[in-house]
Amino acid sequence: MRTEIARPIRLSDYKAPAYRVSATHLTFKLDPTATRVTARLSVERIGDGPLVLLGERLKLIAIKLDGTDLTPDAYEITPETLTIHDVPAQFVLETEVEINPQDNKTLEGLYMSSGRYCTQCEAEGFRKITYFPDRPDVLSKYTVRVEAPKAGFPHLLSNGNLIEQGDVGDDRHYAIWEDPFNKPSYLFALVAGELDVLEDKFVTMSGRTVDLKIYVDTGMSARAAYAMDALKRSMTWDEQAYGREYDLDLFMIVAVRDFNFGAMENKGLNIFNASLLLADPTTATDADYERIESVVAHEYFHNWSGNRVTCRDWFQLCLKEGLTVYRDQGFSADERGHAVQRIKDVKALRARQFPEDAGPLAHPVRPSSYLKIDNFYTATIYEKGAEIVGMLKTVVGPKVYRAALDHYFTTHDGTAATLEDFLKSFEAVTGDDFSPWMNWYTQAGTPRLKVTQTYDAVAKTLTLNLSQSTAPTPSQPTKAAVPIPVRLGILSEDGTPQSCGFEGHSQTEITYVLNEASTAITLTDVADAPVLSALRHFSAPVILEIEEPQSHAYARFRGDMDPFNRWEAAQKLARDLILTDGDVAPYADALKATLLDDTLEPAFKALIMTLPTEQGLTQDMTPVGPAAIHTRRKAVKAELSATLYPTLRELYDAIQPPETFSPDAASAGGRALRNALLDLMMAGYATADVARQSELSQLASAHYARADNMTDMVAALTALMSVHGEPYETALDGFYARFKDEPLVIDKWFALQAACPHPETLSRIDRLSRHPDFDPKVPNRWRALVQNLASNNPAVFHGVFAPDSYGYGFVVDQILTVDEFNPMTAARLVESLSGYKRYASPWREAMKTALETIMTAPKLSKNVAELTAKALNQK
């Protein structure tokens, strides 16, 4: 078994750079297999030691110091570094290297995608382009000259402003770009190729006109219209909410299909996975539109939280990502509704980050060490990091939060900052000590907040005992208390709100910050027997344990004025119903009342009628039994379907799809509710009588036949999974025939089949992995098939339909195949096996064997080896 892992990089070893690069001039002579990159660096010594530049997969052609060729004995080259021992205090270093973009399947550095040149430099991709101190605390001003043939490469793009362009003979041309702002190398970008462009303009709050350009595949510019609209709304929102104005005269986005990430915030030239930029009603779902809106905003907001103020080192990754996620969540909430958006954000947090915190891959928001930083682009960094920013805003209030962010951006503009710097801005505007908040950044694990309550009917007081604890995580056996903002409200047993007294004031809602391990608080003037509504708006990323009768959860389900806690009550009751084999009738009654409540938004109703996922339910079971969870959840959903069928059908028939598609929140909410109603009705197919089965089959088929948008088509195909057989296969075949020339839609075709919870799905996935349209070198396609099996189809992945029919072996084979050329993408799938110790036999043993198979593979990448070793608890 492979047990040796390379030496990790540690935060405690951080040293400031010994050299500053004031100016970087790059010249690219593009060629598919032999691109020449000349770098001229203006360097100044600011510390001690030799000049060490990072570089990988580079063929050195020439090297000069202040115009003089260096002899081979003046420098030393390893597979990852170029070291020059004797350099003056100030000098100009020139290097020329050759790289092979066409053969670069890692999709890092400079590579080719669909015949175009493209770059991805975060986190450590720039070193695959040229020799450079490739670290985020080395900021430089870049001037870039790009030269390529005119044929096939009419657009030559880089960061900043276009200052010159022209012909160079031999049917070649060039463009020179200059970025006036200092930036780290990870924000460098270059794109060259045949592209269509959608253009627009934006006038900033100071009156400057900014040219906006979105570059896409030829013939696809119309599908970028929604992204352009989202960009303009994002720019307006950032000015209004944060006072942040865009600083260049040009902002560009380019869509590429082969991309390891969702998108990248390169200064002035964002590069996007095409799936997160292109949309029209017939090819994109409402979820796609929402995601495009969110990601466009996210990458644009990085212009300040990441670009103008970057991170000192990769341990501070959350400084830009967590903060920017919080900013894009605020934008989405204003655009699509705060209640619905908050529920969606928390669902994502619990689905991705809570399991991460509970397993062997748990790590702090600011890790103390890493082997490959690529492995830390995780939900903990992004989503949990955003929750910490949200808690800070809850504690200080909106006005002080805005003042603290203004201080942060102004003080650290043009620098590489740390999380301590971020918290010091809150201290500067409040005068308070925010050092305890570092525990949120430096400790892994999800805290548990326990609440017990005692009501004195005579004194009209409610005493709450609050305590917190965090379980041990790898390398962190003991945990300190963290500040936990707890938003509280009081209801009567009929669900109506009550006021209470706290700290001398009568309030309908209070926020108490629990700073210690435990404490008790007393609320006064509580007139009626109270129903506690705790952790409103999910005011902290914790697991709430509250001692109360089930009737209190039903009171919140039926009428809590806090929408999040109303949804949360429904989820809690559904979990209990599934895991304890409870009575469905009370839950069905409460759900029916909610669905018939005309005061509630359709989007909220769609969310509240969706049961906890099988993956989510595993967090509430020890040991995890996938078969029991699948069987019981399916049975509860079928019983709800049968009980509520007349109501569901009546509501479904009453929702008339609009004649014209619109991606706005209200229209999307109507589709979400109608499709959720269809989904719950179809859940009763297997247990229904023949007549009902026929009715349901016709209903799903008719839904598909009438669908004039991708949202409804996908919903209908999902519904037909319950019917399976000829109706399902006919619809799938028709879908493929219609969209076979649409790569992003065919991704959906693969994903739908991979997520189907059916006994024959594993063999279908195996066949699809040999389909002519499947290419593991295309991340979108690979994720659609393989990751959907591992992450979104637990019944098939864990083999609940037949003994020993696990999907583990298939996933292992795929990880090892992709690891040979794209370790970053392959490593992300290791997490699906990492929680094996929480599972019952025989799943535990089978998952462990799968991990051991990965670990014993020859030539394993650092990415996959690091995560697999952690999953197996190997040092």
LINTA-V363236 format. One record per residue. OMEGA is omega as a letter, one per 30 degrees, with the letter a starting at -180 (* if undefined). D_FIRST is the distance of its C-alpha to the first C-alpha in whole Angstrom. Layout:
BEGIN
omega/d_first
OMEGA/D_FIRST
OMEGA/D_FIRST
END
This chain:
BEGIN
omega/d_first
l/0
a/4
a/6
l/9
a/12
a/15
a/18
l/20
a/24
l/26
a/29
a/30
a/30
l/32
l/35
a/38
a/38
a/40
l/42
l/43
a/44
a/47
l/47
l/45
a/47
l/44
l/46
l/44
a/45
l/43
a/42
a/39
a/37
l/39
l/40
l/41
l/41
l/43
l/43
a/46
l/45
a/47
l/45
l/47
l/45
l/45
a/43
l/41
l/39
l/38
l/38
l/34
a/34
l/31
a/31
l/28
a/28
l/32
a/34
l/37
a/40
l/42
a/42
l/46
a/47
l/50
a/51
l/50
l/47
l/45
a/44
a/40
a/40
a/41
a/38
a/34
l/32
l/28
a/26
a/26
l/30
a/33
l/35
a/38
a/39
l/43
l/45
a/48
l/49
a/49
l/49
l/48
l/45
l/45
l/42
l/41
l/38
l/37
a/35
a/34
a/34
a/34
a/31
a/30
l/28
a/26
l/29
a/29
l/32
a/35
l/34
l/36
l/37
l/39
l/41
l/41
a/40
l/38
l/36
a/34
l/33
g/32
a/30
a/29
a/30
l/33
l/31
l/31
a/35
l/36
a/35
l/36
a/35
l/33
a/33
a/36
l/38
a/39
a/42
l/44
a/47
l/46
a/48
l/47
a/49
l/47
a/48
l/48
l/50
a/52
l/52
a/49
a/48
a/51
l/50
a/48
l/47
a/45
l/46
a/49
l/53
a/54
l/56
l/57
a/56
a/58
l/57
a/56
a/57
l/56
l/55
l/53
a/53
l/52
l/52
a/52
l/50
l/51
a/49
a/51
l/49
l/46
l/43
a/39
a/37
l/35
l/39
l/40
l/40
l/42
l/42
l/44
l/46
a/48
l/48
a/51
l/52
a/53
l/56
l/57
l/58
l/58
a/61
a/59
l/61
l/62
l/64
l/61
l/61
l/57
l/56
a/53
l/52
a/49
a/48
l/46
l/46
a/49
a/51
a/49
l/51
a/53
l/50
a/49
a/52
l/51
l/48
l/51
l/53
l/50
a/50
l/54
l/53
a/50
l/52
a/55
a/53
l/52
a/55
a/57
a/54
a/52
a/55
a/53
l/54
a/53
l/53
l/53
a/56
l/53
a/50
l/48
l/45
l/44
l/42
a/39
a/37
a/33
a/32
a/29
l/31
a/34
a/37
a/37
a/40
a/41
l/44
a/47
l/44
l/42
a/40
l/39
a/37
a/40
a/39
l/40
a/43
a/45
l/47
a/50
a/51
a/50
a/46
l/45
l/45
l/46
l/43
l/42
l/46
a/45
l/41
l/43
a/46
a/43
l/41
l/44
a/45
a/42
l/42
a/45
l/45
a/42
l/45
a/46
a/43
a/41
l/43
l/46
a/44
a/40
a/37
a/37
a/33
l/30
l/30
a/34
l/33
a/34
l/37
a/38
l/36
l/37
a/40
l/41
l/39
l/42
a/45
l/44
l/44
l/47
a/48
l/47
l/49
a/52
a/52
l/51
a/52
a/50
a/50
a/48
a/46
l/45
l/44
l/41
a/40
l/39
l/38
l/35
a/34
a/34
a/32
a/29
a/30
l/30
l/27
l/25
a/27
a/26
a/22
l/19
l/20
l/23
l/25
l/28
l/31
a/30
l/27
l/27
l/24
l/22
l/19
a/21
l/24
a/24
a/22
l/25
a/27
l/27
l/30
l/29
a/31
a/33
l/35
l/34
l/35
a/38
l/39
l/39
l/42
l/44
l/44
l/46
l/48
a/49
a/50
a/52
a/53
a/54
a/56
l/54
l/51
l/53
l/54
l/51
l/49
l/53
a/52
a/48
a/49
a/52
a/51
l/47
l/49
a/47
l/45
a/41
l/41
l/39
l/39
l/41
a/43
a/43
l/44
l/47
l/49
l/49
a/50
a/53
a/55
a/54
a/55
l/52
a/49
a/46
l/43
a/42
l/41
l/38
l/36
a/36
a/34
l/32
l/31
l/28
l/29
l/32
l/35
l/37
a/41
a/43
l/46
a/49
l/52
a/56
l/59
a/62
a/65
a/68
a/67
l/65
l/62
l/58
a/56
l/52
a/50
l/47
l/43
l/40
l/37
a/33
l/30
l/27
a/25
l/21
l/23
a/26
a/27
a/31
l/33
l/36
l/39
l/39
a/43
l/43
a/46
l/47
a/50
l/52
a/55
l/57
l/58
a/61
l/60
l/61
l/59
a/62
l/61
l/62
l/63
l/62
l/63
a/60
l/61
a/65
l/64
a/65
l/62
l/60
l/57
l/55
l/52
l/51
l/48
a/46
a/45
a/44
l/42
l/45
l/49
l/52
a/54
l/58
a/59
l/63
l/65
a/63
a/66
l/64
a/61
l/58
a/55
l/53
a/51
l/49
a/46
a/48
a/47
a/44
l/45
a/41
a/38
l/37
a/37
l/41
a/41
l/45
a/47
l/50
a/51
a/50
l/54
l/53
l/50
l/52
l/55
l/53
a/52
a/55
l/57
a/55
l/56
a/53
a/51
a/48
l/48
l/50
a/47
l/45
l/47
l/47
l/43
l/43
l/45
l/43
l/40
a/42
a/44
a/40
a/38
l/41
a/43
a/46
a/49
a/49
a/53
l/53
l/51
l/52
a/56
l/54
l/52
l/56
l/58
a/55
a/55
a/59
a/60
l/61
a/61
l/57
l/55
a/54
l/50
l/50
l/51
l/48
a/46
l/47
l/47
a/44
l/41
a/38
l/35
l/33
l/30
a/33
l/33
l/30
a/30
a/33
l/31
f/29
a/27
l/27
a/28
a/29
a/31
l/33
a/34
a/34
a/37
l/39
l/39
a/40
l/43
a/44
l/44
a/46
l/48
l/49
a/50
a/52
a/54
a/54
a/55
l/59
a/58
a/55
l/57
l/60
l/58
a/56
a/60
a/61
l/59
l/60
l/58
a/60
a/61
a/60
l/56
l/55
a/52
a/54
a/52
l/55
l/55
l/51
l/52
l/54
a/52
a/49
a/51
l/52
l/49
l/48
l/51
a/50
a/46
l/47
a/50
l/47
l/45
a/48
a/48
a/46
a/48
l/51
a/54
a/55
l/57
l/55
l/52
l/55
a/56
l/52
l/51
a/54
a/54
l/50
l/52
l/55
l/53
a/51
a/54
a/56
l/53
l/54
a/51
l/47
a/47
l/49
l/47
l/44
l/45
l/47
l/44
l/42
a/45
l/45
l/41
l/43
a/45
l/43
a/44
a/47
a/48
a/44
l/44
l/47
l/47
l/43
l/45
l/48
a/45
a/43
a/47
a/48
a/45
l/43
l/45
a/43
a/40
l/40
l/41
l/39
l/36
l/38
l/38
a/34
l/34
a/36
l/35
a/31
a/33
a/35
a/34
a/35
a/33
a/34
a/32
l/28
l/30
l/32
l/29
l/28
a/31
l/32
l/28
l/30
l/33
a/35
l/35
l/32
a/30
l/27
l/28
a/30
a/29
a/32
a/31
l/28
a/28
a/31
a/29
a/25
l/26
l/29
a/27
a/24
a/27
l/30
a/30
a/28
a/30
a/28
a/25
l/24
a/26
a/29
a/32
l/30
l/27
l/24
a/25
l/23
a/22
a/19
l/18
a/20
l/19
l/16
a/17
l/20
a/17
l/15
a/19
a/20
a/18
a/19
a/22
a/23
a/20
a/22
a/23
a/20
a/18
a/21
l/20
a/17
a/19
a/20
a/17
a/17
a/20
a/18
a/19
a/23
l/23
l/24
g/23
a/22
a/21
a/19
a/17
l/17
l/16
l/13
l/12
l/13
l/11
l/7
l/9
a/9
a/6
a/5
l/8
l/10
l/13
l/12
l/15
a/15
a/17
a/14
a/11
a/14
l/15
l/12
l/10
l/14
l/14
l/11
l/13
l/11
*/13
END
